[in-house]
Amino acid sequence: MLFKIKRNSIMVKMIIMYTIPFILLSLILSWNNHISTQNIQDNFITNMSHAFDQASGEINNRIDMAYDLTEMVSRNNKIIEFINDPYLGDEAEFLSTYLDSVIPIIKYATAFTETDDYAMRIYMVDDHIPESWPYFLRLNNQLSNEKLQAFIAKEDETQMWLTPSDLGLGPSSLNSDRNKYTLLSKLYSPARELLGLVAVMVAEDSLLSTVEDASSSDNTQFLYHDQGITFTTTDIDEKAESEILQHHLVETEPYFIYEQHLYLYKTFDTINQTFVYKVSLEQLNQSIHKSTINQLLLIVFSVLLLIVTCYFMFKMIFLRLNRIVSIMRKVINGSTSMRIIDNKQDELGQLAQDFNGLIEMNNNLIHRVVMKERLRKEAQIKALQYQINPHFIYNTLDIFRMKLIKERMFDTADRIADFGKILRYNLSDNTLHTTLKEEIELIQKYINLQSLSSSKTIQLDIEVTEQLKAYPVIKFLLQPIVENSIKYGKAVPKDSLCIQVHCYVHGQQVWIDIIDDGAGMTSEKMRTLNDQFRAPLNYDEVTTDTPERSIGLYNINSRLRLYYGESYFITIESKDHKYTKVQIKLPYE
């Protein structure tokens, strides 16, 4: 397979998360394509409607032309005067008026159209006026035309259209093979007497002749009337088209779509005909179908391109991520010396750096735990070494103490007893932990011993609550500090040395202040010591067997940070030749 990816991997999920919105977008685009297709179809219909309006406008203009020709004759005073009073008494005058005044008007009217699509005739009521081919005819010769007689009988109607299906007017020699629509207009005298009829005939085929592409197989135009096709520009199945129009012409829209054709229609009430414009949609549908297929292919290609792009993009990311995961697993399995090599300044690079820092922190923690356990075991071993026949030492000290009591040296006997208790405290089974109360008792006994060899009076003031006396602490927490106070206090020319021990709770911590009024120290030395106490703990120095380190402030500071954490260390406040204050902070739970 080209792509080998796990089913439940994050990369698959991310590809899916990126692909689903794109698929939704594709669906929206498809819907938009449908709307666009509909808009294209609507625009096509609109364009065809414009062409249809132009064609129907041409038909309407030709019908209006017939009205104009009728008006030109029926309102001409010379023609009305001639028909009303034809000068029959004077044949020469009649002929002169007819040839010079009447015929030119009719010729001018018909010649105005510049085509032979129009013809004009005048049907006269006066039978005395002789017929003149092809303009003047007698109305009485048309008595067989019932529709014409009915029109004459209706005084309120002045105009009427005759369709090609109606009987032709005039002799057959005047009727050509072209079907005609005839506009009849009554001709009245100034006294409103009927003088005759003006007939303007419009060739049926001329109504559609000016439309472009009239003979095109894609665009067909025809006239429809009374469930039948009366005229068409191309050969069509008239029966089939008539059935289609019977079912759809009742619709309110000016067009309808049937199968692969668009039908636009308009009814001309004057000639009682419906003009139909039939347009093939095959080319439009092919174009829309092709556009839709192309857009769908583009969408599918875009989705596939997105998937492939996401895959390779995510693969570049997950190669680094998998490398990080692999190193993590090796570290978990024990290879704590391994590090992630990724220096890029991005999220994964930051993750690699943070994990390397976590490994360092974990190694330090492990080292700390190991060293703590090592210290504990070494303390136990040393305690076992110190416990070589302790009862012999205790019994020997008791013998000396009893001897001193017999000699009435009671102070020395008490100091021997204190020394025995200190020795027993050091050699007890619990070599690591004690209570604050026992630590305070230890420094009291230690000061009692120191008072034997010192000419100074050593005063010890202790302030501690009963609740804090049971607080657990590590062994030898206070004694080395008190020892330093006595050691450096002896060098001060004073008769007494005062040492204060204050134990109290501050926030979530236990604060222990050991204050002496001894030699003090310079501010420079104080800053140096404080900086050393705050410096990162070197675990190798914790186990150093240097004597001064094992009993001094460094030892206490190291043990504090080892057992309670890096944030717990000794703080010194001092003023030269004035005082020294050593403060210890412990977690209070």
N, C-alpha and C positions, 0 to 999 in steps of 0.2 A: 504494500500500500504506500501511497505517496506521503500521507500524513499519519504518523503513529502517535496518537495522543490518548491519554487516559480519559475514560468516560467521565469521571468525577473530578477532573483537574480544574483548577481555577481558570486556566486558559480557555477551556471549552465554555465555561460559564461566562467569561468575559466576552468571548466571541458571540455567544448567544445574546448577551445583553446588548452588544453593539449592533447585532444583526436585526433583532426584533424591531427596534425603532426604525431601522432603514426599510424593513419590509412594510411596516405601517406607512412609512413615507411613500413607498412604492404603490401601496394601495391607494393612498391619497392622490398620487400622481395618475394612477389608472382612472380613478374617479374624475380627476381633472381632465384627463384625456377624453373621457366620455362626454364631459361638459363641453370640451373644446370641439369634439366631433359634432355635438349637437349645435354648437355655435356656427361651425362651418356649414352644416346643413341649413341652419337658419339664414346665414349670409347668402348661401346659394339660392334659397327660396326668395330672399329679398332681391337679389340681383335679377332672378327670373321674373320677379314681380315687376321690377322696373321695365324689363323688356316687354312683359305682358301689358303693362300700362301704356308703353309706347305704341304697341300694336293696337290695343283697344282705343287709344287716342286717335290713331290714324283712321280707324273705322268711324269713330265719332266725328272726326273732321269731315269725312266723306258724306256722312249723313247731314252734317251741318251745311256742307256745300250745296246739297240738294235744296235745303231750306233757303239758302241765299239765292240760288238760281230762281226759285219760285218767287221770292220777294222781288227780284229784279224785274220780273215780267208782270206779276199781278199788281204791282204798285206803279207801273209805268203809265202815265196819263195818255200817251200817244196810242198805246195798244188798247187801253180801255175805251178811248174816244173812237178808235177805228172800229172795234167790235160793236160798240153801242150805236154808232152811226157810220156805216160802211160806205156812204156815198154811192149807193147802188144806181141812183138816177144818172150819174155821170160816170160811165165806164172808164173814161180816160183818167178822171180824177181819182177814182177808186184804185186803179192799177198803179197810178203814180204814188199814191200814199202807201199802198201795200209794199211796193218795191223799194221806195226811198226811205220810208219811216219805220215800218213794222218789221220787215225781214232783217234789216241790219241789227235791230235790237235783239232779236232772237239769236242771230248768228253770234253777235258779240257775247251774249250770255253763255252760249254753249262753248264758244271759243275760249272763254275765260278760264275754263278748266284745263286747257292745254292738252287734253286727252280725249279719246272717243269713248270714255267710260260713262259719259253722261249724254242723255238725249232729252229733247224737250218737244212737247206737243201741246196744242191748245184745242180743246173740244168746245165748239161754239153751240149755243142754244139757237141762235138765229140760223134757220136753214137756208136763207137767201144768200148768205155769204158762201161763195163756192169753196170747196175743199182744195187745199194746196199742199201737195206732198213735199216735205214730210212734216210740216208744221201745223197747218190748220185742218181740223177734222170736225165733222158734225157729231154732236152729242147724241142725237136721236138714233144713230147707227149702233149705239151701245146699249139699247134697251134690254138686250138679253143678259146683260151683266147685272145680276141681282144685287151683288154687293155694292156696285157702283150706284144703282138706283136707290138703294137704302141710304147711302151716304148723302145723295142729293136731297133726299126727303128729310133728313135731319138738319133743321135750320141752325141748331146751336153748334154744329160741327162744321169747321171751315177747312180742315185738312185731314187726310187719311193716307195710310200706307197700304199698298198692295204687295203681297209676297209673290215670288216666282210661281207658286202653285196656283195663284189666282188666274182667271182668264185674262189673256193679253188684250190690250186695248188697240183699236185701229185694225186696218186690214193686215192680213198675214204677211204681206210683202214688206211691212214695216218692222216685223219682229225677226230679229236675228237669232242665231243659235245660242247666244249668251243669255243666261237667266238674269232677270232684272227685278229690282225693287222699285216700285213706282210710288212717288209722292204726289198725291192729288190735292190741289188747293183751289177753292172756289174763287171765281172771278166775278166781282160785283161792280155794278155801275154806281155813279155818285148817288143815285136814288135807291141804292141797296137792292137793285134787281139783279138776279142771277144771269150773268152773261155767258158763263161757261165754266170750264175747268182747265187749270194749268197742270199738266202732267210732266214731272221730271223723273226720268228713268235712270237708275244707277245700276251698272252691271254688277252682278253678284260676285264675280271673280275679282273685281277691282277692289272690293273691301279688304282683301287680304294680300293683294299683290305687292304692296310697298313694304311688307315686313321682311327683314333680312332673314336669310336661311329658311325661307318658307318651304323649300323643297327638301330640307335636310331630314335625314331619317331620324335624327335625335330630337328634332323639334317639329311637331306637327300642329297645324291650326285648322280648325273646322268650325262650322256653324251648326248649332243643334236647335231643333224645334219639334215640339210635339212628339217626343220619344223617337226622334229620327235624326240622322245626319243629313243636313241639306246641302252642305258644301264642304269640301276638304281640299287641302293643298297637296296631299300625298295620298297614295292608295293605302287604305286602312280597312280593317274588318269592321264595317259600319254597324253590323248587328251586335258584335261584342262590345264595341265602344258605347253603343246606345244603352246596353244593359248596365254597363259600369256607371254611366252618367245618371241613369234612372235611380240608382241606389245612393249616389253621393251628392247630387246637386241640391238635395234638401238640406245639406249642412250649412251652418251659419258662416263658416270660414270661407274666404274667397278662393280657397284652394283645398286640395286633398291629395293624398299620396296613395296610390294603388300599385302594389307590387313594385316594379322598378321604374315607375313613371310618376311625375308630378303633373297634376292637372290644375291649371288656373282658369277661372271662368268669370264672365261678366255678362249680364243680361241687358240687351238693348230693347227696351220696351217699345220704342218707336217702330222698329221693324219686326218686333216680336221674335227675336232670335237671341240665342246665347252663344257668345264667342268663347271657344275653348282653346286653351294653349297647352299642348301636351309636350312635356320635356322628359327625356330619358335620364334616369338617375344612375345608370350602370357605370358610367365613367366616374361620377362622383363617389359612388359606393366603393369602386375599386381603389380610388385614391384614398378614401377614408380607411379602408381595410388595410391598404399598404402602410399608411401612416401609423395605424394602430399596431400592426405587427412589428414595425420598426421600433416603436416606442416600447412595446413589451420586451423585445429582444434587448433593447438598451437597458431596461430595468433589470432583466435577468442577468445581463452582463455586469451591470453595476453591483448587483448583490453578490455575484461570484467574485468580482474584483474586490469588494469590501471584505468578504470572508478570507480570501487569500492574503490581502494586505494586513488584515487583523492578525491572521495566523503568524505571518513572518514578523510583524511588529511585536506581537506578544512573545513570539519565540525568542527574539533578541532580549526581551526583558526577562523571560523565565529561564533562559540559559544562565543568566547571572543569579537569579533567585534560586535555581536548582543547585548552583554551585554553593551558594550560601547555606542552603538546607543540608547539602552533603557535608560541609565542614561542621555544621551544628551537630549532625549525627555522630561524626567522628569524635567531636569533643565530648558528647554525652557518653560515648563508649570508652572514654578514658584518654584520648589523645589531646591533652590539655595544652600542648605546646603548639598546636596548629593555629593559624590565623587566616582570616579571610582577606585576600588581596583584591581590593576594589577601591580605587581612589577617585572614582567619578563623583562629581559634586551634584548628586541627585538623591532621591529618597532611598534607593537601594544602596548607594554608596554610604549614606548616613547610617543605614541599618547595619551594614558591614562594620563600620567604625564603632557603632554602639555595641555590637556583639563582641568585637575584639576587646572593647573596654570591659564588657561583662565577663569575658574570659579572664582578663587580668584581675578583676575584682574577685572572681570566684577562686582563682589560684591563690590570691592573697588571703582570702577567707580560709581556704583549705590549709594554707601554710600556718595561718594563725591558730586554727583548731589543732593542727598537728603539734605546733610548738606549745600550745597550752597543755595538751596531753603529755607532751614530753616533760614540761616543767613539773606537772603533777607527779609523774612517775619518778623524776629525779628527786623531787622533794620527799616522796615516799621512801626512796632508796636511802637518801641521806638520813631520814628519820630512823630508818631501820639500823643504819650504821651507828647513829647516836644512842640507840637503845641497847647497847652492849652492857648487860648487867646493870640497869639503872637503879635497881633496889640497893645494890652495893653502895652506889654514890649517895642515895638518899640516906641510908643507915649511917654512913660515915659522917655526913653533915649533921645528922641528929646527934652523934657522939660528941662532935665539936660543940654543938649548941648546948647540950647538957653540961659539958665541962665549963663553958662560959657562964652558965647560970649558977653553977656551984661556986664559981669565983665571983659571983655577984656582978658580972659584966652583962647586964641585961640588954643594953642598947645593941651591943655587938651580937648577942644571941638573937635578938630580933632581926638584925640584918642578915645573919646566917639563915634564918628561917625564910626571909624574903627571897634570898638567893636560891634556896631550895625550891620555893614555889615558882620562881622564874624558870629554873632549870626543868621543873616538872612541866611547865607550860610549853617549853620548847620541845620537850621530848614526848608530848602527848600524841595519841594515835591520830587525832585530827590535825594534820599538818598544813591544812589549807585555809579553812574558815574558822571564824570565831564570832563573838558578839562584841558590840561596842562597849558593853559593861566590862568584859574580860580585858579588852584592850586598855581601858582606863585603869583598871586594877593593876595591869602590868606596868604602866608608866608610873603609878604611885609607888610600887615596890622598887622600880628601877631608880627613882629619885631618892628613896630611902637608902639604897646602896651607895649612890653617888655622894650622899651627904657625909658618909664616913671619911671619904678622902678629900673633901672640899672644905676649905675654910669659910666659904660663903654659905649664907643661909639661902636655901632653894625653896621658894614658895610656889606651890601648885594650886591654882584656882580652877575648878571644873564646874561648868554649867551644862547640864544635860537633863532632859525630861525622862521620867520613868518609861514612857512609851519608846523613846529612842534607845534605851539601854539594851533592849532585846534585838535591836537592828543588826542583821548579819553583815559582817565585813570580813575582808581578808586579813590574815594574821600579820602582825608586825607592821600595821598601818601607821601607828602614832609613835611608837617607841623610837624609830630612827630619827624622827623629826625632833623629839624631845632631847635625844642624845646630842643632835647638832646644836640645839639651843644651849645646853649645858657646856658643850665643848667650846663654842665660841664666846659664851658668856663668861667663862673663867678669865678670859683675857681683859675684861673690862674692870677697871679699878673701882669696884663697888663692893659693899659689904653683903649685898643680897642680890638674888636673881629671881625675878617673878615670871612664872610661866602660866599662861591662861589657855584653857581648852574650852571652847564654846561649841556645842553641838545643837543645831536647830534645823527646822524644816523651812525651806524657801521654795515656794511653788511646787514643782514636782521633783524636787531634789533635796538631799540632805547635805547641808554645808557644815564642815568642821574647820574651825579657825584655831590655829596654834600660834599664840602671840607671846613673844618674850621681849624684855626691855634690855637685851644684851647689846652686842657690838653693832648690830645692823649691817648694812652694806651700801655701797655706792649705787647710784641710779644706773650707771653703765653695767655693773655686774648684775643688777636686778633684771635689766632688760635682756641681757645675754642668757641668764637662766630661764627666763620666761619664754624666750624664743626657742631654746633647746627643748623645753618641756612641751611646746606646741608643735615641734617638728615631727614629720612622719616617723612612726615607730619602726626602728630597725630590729627585726626579730632576732637577728644573729647576736645583737648586743645584749638581748635579754638573758641569754644563757652564759654570758661571759663570767668567768670565775674571778674577776678582779675584786679583791676584798672590799675596796672602798665603794665599788659600785653595788655590791650585794647588800650593803647595809645603809646606803645613802639615799639621797632624794631621788637620784636617777632610777634606783631600783623600785622605789615606791611609785614613781611616775609611770615606769614601764609596766608594773603589775596592774596599776589602775587602768591604763589604756588597754592592756591585754584582756582583763576580765570584764571591764564595763564598757569598753568601746573607745574609739579614737577621740570622742568629744569630751572625755573625762580625763583631766590632767591637773597637775599642781599649778597653783598661781601664787606668786610671791609678791608681797608689798613690803617695802622696807625703806628706812631712812638711816643714813650713816650715823652711828653713835646714838641712835635713838631707840629704834625697835625693829623687829622683823615679824611679819605676819605671813604664815603659810596657810593657804586655804585649799581644802580638798572638797570636791563635789562628787556626790554619789547619787545614783538613781534611786528615787523613793517610790516604791510600789505599795 
